[in-house]
Amino acid sequence: MAPLRVLCIHGYRQNGSSFREKTGALRKLLKKQLELVYITAPLTVQTAATEEVPNEENNSVPAPGGNEEPRGWWFSDIQARNFNAQQRCEASLGLDESISAVREAVKAQGPFDGVLGFSQGAAFVAMLCSLQEKKLELELDFRFAILVAGFRSACEEHQKFYDTPLQIPSLHVFGLEDRVIPDSMSRDLLPSFQDPQVLIHPGGHFVPAAAAHRQTYQDFLKQFQFYLNIKPSTASSRPSTSCAINM
């Protein structure tokens, strides 16, 4: 059975290479189910030489030896060109550029069965799913979304992405000890999706990939693997995805 191809959207101050390294355990855990493809955000996050990199995304600074700079998908502070998930703002900077980057990645490297995002990347995934369902980005055709440490953007101009619950099947993953994106912020995103499935872990701000999590991921993914291989005439019998999963 062919693995599902998933586009991976990293967190703030990460990049495609560092996110790939930090999800090595997930790739190993689900190597038979998923082929993960990583891209890098177009916005460079500036850090002064004397500045200690903030703990905006815990454990998300590019790994030693990485050649890519830390990146982001949008800035909540336009003047300072930085991002804080809890900062309320009227407008943001860079989101259109990031949407274009994903569009081009899908054209060049797609098609993709699903999309996975972490932290700011997960918040961005919710926006991409909204654009897809409103048919505003015709290149996007994701069948499912996995959002790890996701949240609703606090930017006023982004509230349009949450006006209607999204129909795309989704798995929301968050940790009870997350100090960067508290679990309450991830829970606030759930009503933006119709029948979201949930994986709760006891840890912090990372993508969980312990053996105990394998079954939850597999249960969510198997429906898409099954329909990747069945005849189109049987697709109308697709089962409901409304069951919530907690771990």
Secondary structure, 3 states (H helix, E strand, C coil): CCCEEEEEECCCCECHHHHHHHCHHHHHHCCCCEEEEEECCCEECCCCCCCCCCCCCCCCCCCCCCCCCCEECCECECCCCECCCCCCECCCECHHHHHHHHHHHHHHHCCCCEEEEECHHHHHHHHHHHHHHCCCCCCCCCCEEEEECCCCCCEHHHHHHHCCCECCCEEEEEECCCCCCCHHHHHHHHHHECCCEEEEECCCCCCCCCHHHHHHHHHHHHHHHHHHHCCHHHHHHCCCCCCCCCC
